[in-house]
């Protein structure tokens, strides 16, 4: 049986929480920031939680995390 491998793209994007969920950073923070409000940019700085429907696929991509 071959070795299980971690999906390296997913490993750079997600971190596992103590309760079994996954933290991820928000999108829309890279460019075209002048038209976005300061409040919106500030809230995008914080990490968010992955939607519960996506947790199963993230856990499959990160078997050792």
C-alpha positions in Angstrom: 0.0 0.0 0.0 1.4 3.4 -0.9 2.1 6.1 1.7 -0.6 8.6 2.5 0.5 12.1 1.4 -0.6 15.5 2.7 -2.0 17.8 0.1 0.6 20.6 0.3 -1.7 23.3 -1.1 -4.2 22.6 1.7 -1.5 22.5 4.3 -0.5 26.1 3.5 -4.1 27.3 3.7 -5.7 25.5 6.7 -4.8 24.9 10.3 -6.8 22.4 12.5 -8.5 23.7 15.6 -8.7 21.9 19.0 -12.4 21.0 18.4 -11.7 19.4 15.0 -12.6 22.3 12.7 -10.3 24.2 10.4 -9.1 27.8 10.5 -8.5 29.6 7.2 -7.8 33.2 6.1 -10.3 35.3 4.3 -10.1 36.0 0.5 -10.3 39.5 -1.2 -7.3 41.0 0.7 -4.7 40.9 -2.1 -5.4 43.8 -4.4 -8.0 46.5 -5.4 -8.0 47.6 -1.7 -8.8 51.3 -2.4 -12.5 50.8 -3.0 -13.0 48.5 0.0 -13.9 50.2 3.3 -11.4 50.2 6.2 -13.9 48.2 8.3 -14.1 45.5 5.6 -10.3 45.3 5.2 -9.9 45.1 9.0 -12.4 42.2 9.4 -10.7 40.3 6.5 -7.5 40.3 8.5 -8.8 37.9 11.1 -9.0 34.1 10.5 -12.3 32.5 9.8 -13.6 28.9 10.2 -14.1 26.6 7.3 -17.7 25.9 6.5 -18.9 22.6 8.1 -19.7 21.1 4.7 -16.1 21.5 3.6 -14.5 20.1 6.8 -14.7 16.5 5.6 -12.8 17.2 2.4 -10.2 19.3 4.2 -9.6 16.5 6.8 -9.1 14.0 3.9 -6.5 16.3 2.4 -4.7 16.7 5.7 -4.5 13.3 7.3 -1.6 14.0 9.7 -2.6 17.4 11.0 
